[in-house]
Amino acid sequence: MTTGIGTLRVAAVLLVGSLGLSACATKEYVDQRIDEVNTHITAVEAKADAANQKADAAMGAAQAAQSTATQDSQRIDQLSTQMNSYQQQPAPRPRTPRG
């Protein structure tokens, strides 16, 4: 009976040892996972950079539109002032025909 218990102990130790070893990650496995994560990070950074470039372009377009709107508003103010001055001038006397 001692032989059976000894064999059982050896089998249990081998089983526990093999389970413990299978749970360890190999260097290649870790490197592969790190490469996958780095690839994903690079892709996300590229998308973020593209979004930033689009946002910068949109900001530039918005600033240009604001500048144009400001210039247009100033020109309208000038024209309004001219129209007001024309409207405040006395009406010309009607001409009477000669003859």
mmCIF file of the C-alpha atoms, coordinates in Angstrom:
data_MODEL
# 
_entry.id   MODEL 
# 
loop_
_atom_site.group_PDB 
_atom_site.id 
_atom_site.type_symbol 
_atom_site.label_atom_id 
_atom_site.label_alt_id 
_atom_site.label_comp_id 
_atom_site.label_asym_id 
_atom_site.label_entity_id 
_atom_site.label_seq_id 
_atom_site.pdbx_PDB_ins_code 
_atom_site.Cartn_x 
_atom_site.Cartn_y 
_atom_site.Cartn_z 
_atom_site.occupancy 
_atom_site.B_iso_or_equiv 
_atom_site.pdbx_formal_charge 
_atom_site.auth_seq_id 
_atom_site.auth_comp_id 
_atom_site.auth_asym_id 
_atom_site.auth_atom_id 
_atom_site.pdbx_PDB_model_num 
ATOM 1  C CA . MET A 1 1  ? 0.000   0.000   0.000   1.00 0.00 ? 1  MET A CA 1 
ATOM 2  C CA . THR A 1 2  ? 2.941   2.303   0.509   1.00 0.00 ? 2  THR A CA 1 
ATOM 3  C CA . THR A 1 3  ? 3.808   2.023   -3.152  1.00 0.00 ? 3  THR A CA 1 
ATOM 4  C CA . GLY A 1 4  ? 0.320   3.185   -4.179  1.00 0.00 ? 4  GLY A CA 1 
ATOM 5  C CA . ILE A 1 5  ? 0.455   6.257   -1.925  1.00 0.00 ? 5  ILE A CA 1 
ATOM 6  C CA . GLY A 1 6  ? 3.978   7.108   -3.105  1.00 0.00 ? 6  GLY A CA 1 
ATOM 7  C CA . THR A 1 7  ? 2.912   6.802   -6.725  1.00 0.00 ? 7  THR A CA 1 
ATOM 8  C CA . LEU A 1 8  ? -0.140  8.921   -6.010  1.00 0.00 ? 8  LEU A CA 1 
ATOM 9  C CA . ARG A 1 9  ? 2.048   11.610  -4.415  1.00 0.00 ? 9  ARG A CA 1 
ATOM 10 C CA . VAL A 1 10 ? 4.391   11.625  -7.383  1.00 0.00 ? 10 VAL A CA 1 
ATOM 11 C CA . ALA A 1 11 ? 1.458   11.860  -9.775  1.00 0.00 ? 11 ALA A CA 1 
ATOM 12 C CA . ALA A 1 12 ? -0.053  14.731  -7.760  1.00 0.00 ? 12 ALA A CA 1 
ATOM 13 C CA . VAL A 1 13 ? 3.258   16.608  -7.728  1.00 0.00 ? 13 VAL A CA 1 
ATOM 14 C CA . LEU A 1 14 ? 3.656   16.106  -11.484 1.00 0.00 ? 14 LEU A CA 1 
ATOM 15 C CA . LEU A 1 15 ? 0.096   17.249  -12.090 1.00 0.00 ? 15 LEU A CA 1 
ATOM 16 C CA . VAL A 1 16 ? 0.451   20.369  -9.954  1.00 0.00 ? 16 VAL A CA 1 
ATOM 17 C CA . GLY A 1 17 ? 3.836   21.099  -11.520 1.00 0.00 ? 17 GLY A CA 1 
ATOM 18 C CA . SER A 1 18 ? 2.538   20.758  -15.061 1.00 0.00 ? 18 SER A CA 1 
ATOM 19 C CA . LEU A 1 19 ? -0.447  23.012  -14.292 1.00 0.00 ? 19 LEU A CA 1 
ATOM 20 C CA . GLY A 1 20 ? 1.861   25.581  -12.779 1.00 0.00 ? 20 GLY A CA 1 
ATOM 21 C CA . LEU A 1 21 ? 4.127   25.552  -15.814 1.00 0.00 ? 21 LEU A CA 1 
ATOM 22 C CA . SER A 1 22 ? 1.273   25.824  -18.260 1.00 0.00 ? 22 SER A CA 1 
ATOM 23 C CA . ALA A 1 23 ? 0.042   28.955  -16.457 1.00 0.00 ? 23 ALA A CA 1 
ATOM 24 C CA . CYS A 1 24 ? 3.327   30.772  -17.040 1.00 0.00 ? 24 CYS A CA 1 
ATOM 25 C CA . ALA A 1 25 ? 3.465   32.949  -20.083 1.00 0.00 ? 25 ALA A CA 1 
ATOM 26 C CA . THR A 1 26 ? 6.373   32.416  -22.407 1.00 0.00 ? 26 THR A CA 1 
ATOM 27 C CA . LYS A 1 27 ? 8.507   35.329  -23.530 1.00 0.00 ? 27 LYS A CA 1 
ATOM 28 C CA . GLU A 1 28 ? 7.290   34.873  -27.093 1.00 0.00 ? 28 GLU A CA 1 
ATOM 29 C CA . TYR A 1 29 ? 3.663   35.006  -25.965 1.00 0.00 ? 29 TYR A CA 1 
ATOM 30 C CA . VAL A 1 30 ? 4.240   38.191  -23.988 1.00 0.00 ? 30 VAL A CA 1 
ATOM 31 C CA . ASP A 1 31 ? 6.161   39.783  -26.876 1.00 0.00 ? 31 ASP A CA 1 
ATOM 32 C CA . GLN A 1 32 ? 3.347   38.890  -29.258 1.00 0.00 ? 32 GLN A CA 1 
ATOM 33 C CA . ARG A 1 33 ? 0.723   40.469  -27.001 1.00 0.00 ? 33 ARG A CA 1 
ATOM 34 C CA . ILE A 1 34 ? 2.875   43.578  -26.512 1.00 0.00 ? 34 ILE A CA 1 
ATOM 35 C CA . ASP A 1 35 ? 3.256   43.882  -30.291 1.00 0.00 ? 35 ASP A CA 1 
ATOM 36 C CA . GLU A 1 36 ? -0.522  43.629  -30.710 1.00 0.00 ? 36 GLU A CA 1 
ATOM 37 C CA . VAL A 1 37 ? -1.092  46.342  -28.107 1.00 0.00 ? 37 VAL A CA 1 
ATOM 38 C CA . ASN A 1 38 ? 1.576   48.573  -29.680 1.00 0.00 ? 38 ASN A CA 1 
ATOM 39 C CA . THR A 1 39 ? -0.033  48.131  -33.100 1.00 0.00 ? 39 THR A CA 1 
ATOM 40 C CA . HIS A 1 40 ? -3.394  49.105  -31.643 1.00 0.00 ? 40 HIS A CA 1 
ATOM 41 C CA . ILE A 1 41 ? -1.890  52.142  -29.893 1.00 0.00 ? 41 ILE A CA 1 
ATOM 42 C CA . THR A 1 42 ? -0.238  53.248  -33.140 1.00 0.00 ? 42 THR A CA 1 
ATOM 43 C CA . ALA A 1 43 ? -3.558  52.975  -34.996 1.00 0.00 ? 43 ALA A CA 1 
ATOM 44 C CA . VAL A 1 44 ? -5.381  54.955  -32.307 1.00 0.00 ? 44 VAL A CA 1 
ATOM 45 C CA . GLU A 1 45 ? -2.674  57.639  -32.337 1.00 0.00 ? 45 GLU A CA 1 
ATOM 46 C CA . ALA A 1 46 ? -2.968  57.917  -36.132 1.00 0.00 ? 46 ALA A CA 1 
ATOM 47 C CA . LYS A 1 47 ? -6.744  58.375  -35.874 1.00 0.00 ? 47 LYS A CA 1 
ATOM 48 C CA . ALA A 1 48 ? -6.310  60.964  -33.129 1.00 0.00 ? 48 ALA A CA 1 
ATOM 49 C CA . ASP A 1 49 ? -3.757  62.856  -35.224 1.00 0.00 ? 49 ASP A CA 1 
ATOM 50 C CA . ALA A 1 50 ? -6.095  62.836  -38.225 1.00 0.00 ? 50 ALA A CA 1 
ATOM 51 C CA . ALA A 1 51 ? -8.952  64.116  -36.060 1.00 0.00 ? 51 ALA A CA 1 
ATOM 52 C CA . ASN A 1 52 ? -6.724  66.886  -34.702 1.00 0.00 ? 52 ASN A CA 1 
ATOM 53 C CA . GLN A 1 53 ? -5.744  67.919  -38.218 1.00 0.00 ? 53 GLN A CA 1 
ATOM 54 C CA . LYS A 1 54 ? -9.402  68.051  -39.272 1.00 0.00 ? 54 LYS A CA 1 
ATOM 55 C CA . ALA A 1 55 ? -10.253 70.086  -36.180 1.00 0.00 ? 55 ALA A CA 1 
ATOM 56 C CA . ASP A 1 56 ? -7.408  72.511  -36.913 1.00 0.00 ? 56 ASP A CA 1 
ATOM 57 C CA . ALA A 1 57 ? -8.585  72.890  -40.520 1.00 0.00 ? 57 ALA A CA 1 
ATOM 58 C CA . ALA A 1 58 ? -12.161 73.498  -39.353 1.00 0.00 ? 58 ALA A CA 1 
ATOM 59 C CA . MET A 1 59 ? -10.932 76.092  -36.862 1.00 0.00 ? 59 MET A CA 1 
ATOM 60 C CA . GLY A 1 60 ? -8.997  77.871  -39.612 1.00 0.00 ? 60 GLY A CA 1 
ATOM 61 C CA . ALA A 1 61 ? -12.045 77.896  -41.873 1.00 0.00 ? 61 ALA A CA 1 
ATOM 62 C CA . ALA A 1 62 ? -14.225 79.211  -39.054 1.00 0.00 ? 62 ALA A CA 1 
ATOM 63 C CA . GLN A 1 63 ? -11.755 81.996  -38.282 1.00 0.00 ? 63 GLN A CA 1 
ATOM 64 C CA . ALA A 1 64 ? -11.582 82.964  -41.957 1.00 0.00 ? 64 ALA A CA 1 
ATOM 65 C CA . ALA A 1 65 ? -15.386 83.026  -42.150 1.00 0.00 ? 65 ALA A CA 1 
ATOM 66 C CA . GLN A 1 66 ? -15.536 85.178  -39.017 1.00 0.00 ? 66 GLN A CA 1 
ATOM 67 C CA . SER A 1 67 ? -13.028 87.609  -40.506 1.00 0.00 ? 67 SER A CA 1 
ATOM 68 C CA . THR A 1 68 ? -15.019 87.845  -43.738 1.00 0.00 ? 68 THR A CA 1 
ATOM 69 C CA . ALA A 1 69 ? -18.247 88.357  -41.800 1.00 0.00 ? 69 ALA A CA 1 
ATOM 70 C CA . THR A 1 70 ? -16.649 91.145  -39.778 1.00 0.00 ? 70 THR A CA 1 
ATOM 71 C CA . GLN A 1 71 ? -15.422 92.876  -42.943 1.00 0.00 ? 71 GLN A CA 1 
ATOM 72 C CA . ASP A 1 72 ? -18.846 92.523  -44.555 1.00 0.00 ? 72 ASP A CA 1 
ATOM 73 C CA . SER A 1 73 ? -20.507 93.953  -41.466 1.00 0.00 ? 73 SER A CA 1 
ATOM 74 C CA . GLN A 1 74 ? -18.175 96.957  -41.497 1.00 0.00 ? 74 GLN A CA 1 
ATOM 75 C CA . ARG A 1 75 ? -18.906 97.569  -45.189 1.00 0.00 ? 75 ARG A CA 1 
ATOM 76 C CA . ILE A 1 76 ? -22.669 97.357  -44.539 1.00 0.00 ? 76 ILE A CA 1 
ATOM 77 C CA . ASP A 1 77 ? -22.288 99.898  -41.735 1.00 0.00 ? 77 ASP A CA 1 
ATOM 78 C CA . GLN A 1 78 ? -20.455 102.257 -44.115 1.00 0.00 ? 78 GLN A CA 1 
ATOM 79 C CA . LEU A 1 79 ? -23.132 101.870 -46.786 1.00 0.00 ? 79 LEU A CA 1 
ATOM 80 C CA . SER A 1 80 ? -25.903 102.413 -44.220 1.00 0.00 ? 80 SER A CA 1 
ATOM 81 C CA . THR A 1 81 ? -24.240 105.646 -43.107 1.00 0.00 ? 81 THR A CA 1 
ATOM 82 C CA . GLN A 1 82 ? -24.044 106.835 -46.724 1.00 0.00 ? 82 GLN A CA 1 
ATOM 83 C CA . MET A 1 83 ? -27.704 105.960 -47.326 1.00 0.00 ? 83 MET A CA 1 
ATOM 84 C CA . ASN A 1 84 ? -28.747 107.829 -44.200 1.00 0.00 ? 84 ASN A CA 1 
ATOM 85 C CA . SER A 1 85 ? -26.858 110.924 -45.322 1.00 0.00 ? 85 SER A CA 1 
ATOM 86 C CA . TYR A 1 86 ? -28.530 110.773 -48.761 1.00 0.00 ? 86 TYR A CA 1 
ATOM 87 C CA . GLN A 1 87 ? -31.937 110.398 -47.198 1.00 0.00 ? 87 GLN A CA 1 
ATOM 88 C CA . GLN A 1 88 ? -31.400 113.404 -44.935 1.00 0.00 ? 88 GLN A CA 1 
ATOM 89 C CA . GLN A 1 89 ? -30.519 115.752 -47.814 1.00 0.00 ? 89 GLN A CA 1 
ATOM 90 C CA . PRO A 1 90 ? -33.367 117.981 -48.911 1.00 0.00 ? 90 PRO A CA 1 
ATOM 91 C CA . ALA A 1 91 ? -35.209 116.823 -51.971 1.00 0.00 ? 91 ALA A CA 1 
ATOM 92 C CA . PRO A 1 92 ? -34.232 118.716 -55.120 1.00 0.00 ? 92 PRO A CA 1 
ATOM 93 C CA . ARG A 1 93 ? -36.716 121.342 -56.338 1.00 0.00 ? 93 ARG A CA 1 
ATOM 94 C CA . PRO A 1 94 ? -38.794 120.145 -59.202 1.00 0.00 ? 94 PRO A CA 1 
ATOM 95 C CA . ARG A 1 95 ? -37.807 121.676 -62.517 1.00 0.00 ? 95 ARG A CA 1 
ATOM 96 C CA . THR A 1 96 ? -40.204 123.715 -64.393 1.00 0.00 ? 96 THR A CA 1 
ATOM 97 C CA . PRO A 1 97 ? -40.095 123.483 -68.136 1.00 0.00 ? 97 PRO A CA 1 
ATOM 98 C CA . ARG A 1 98 ? -39.040 126.549 -70.080 1.00 0.00 ? 98 ARG A CA 1 
ATOM 99 C CA . GLY A 1 99 ? -41.044 127.764 -72.820 1.00 0.00 ? 99 GLY A CA 1 
# 
